[in-house]
Amino acid sequence: MTPIGDVITALQAAEIAIEDAVSLLPSLLPGVHIENSSINVRSLSQESPLRELFALTLIVAFQDDLKTEIPPMIEKLFDIRISEQYDSIVTVATMIVLFYGAALLKDAAVKTLENGALRRQVDALLAQMSEATGMSEERVRAIFDAKYSKPGPVKRLAKAVRGFFVPTQREGGVSVIFDRNRVHRDVIREVPYPQEFKDKEDFEKYTPKYGATLEIHAQDKDKINTGWAAVPRGITDRRLRMKLVEPVMAPDLWNRDHVTADIIVVSKLTADGYVPSEIQITKILD
């Protein structure tokens, strides 16, 4: 049985995610204007409705026809009417909100970017949205990046992730099955537990950049005690602290003024948005 408190928390989290998804429709579908929307719970059964919603919505990344099963479930649970033209887009957007948030919180918890099952789930959903809207995946990602670029929206997103995944986390991160499709536990288990980020205020962001040009200043070379620093051209004109990630080693950079490398840009969340503060070198290309 699912505790009543978990059901209430999960419903509130789902409301946040759906509201954010609806607010993004004008950006995802130029020309669409949302005048008003409301989300209500019509009824609750003994089984957690969030488990049902979770199963149904997660499947959007894997099924071809989204217009027959998912929207009726959302409409039944939340008494929200969705136009047939936009139903699948609302569903995909809601799940991007949740998994985008989960991936963001995971990166902040482990302090690097990991290309695991959770990250692949986000990429699959972004590809689904790209196909549905005709936008490039880069443009779709940029829309979500812009939505969650300030402290207020990021904290709201963290609240949604924290609450939405509580029921399945209490069951040990079990996989979810709908029809013949399974969302495997390796995705669910990568979602960070609330205690991992409940007191966080910074929520660093980790963004991969491939083939970046790094300018290493003379005074930064061979600083074993104080670390490395460099200017990542095209990203910022500021010198940033530089961290070497295995297999990259210090000798790879000795006596070099410029290198081309794959990097991860670590950005701090400030009142004005995300600001680059560190780079992690993952691979030297030249």
Helices and strands as residue ranges (DSSP letters): H 4-28, H 49-58, G 59-61, H 70-78, H 87-110, H 117-133, H 137-147, H 151-164, H 166-170, E 176-178, E 181-183, H 185-188, G 194-196, E 205-215, G 218-220, E 228-232, E 240-244, G 250-252, E 258-270, E 273-284
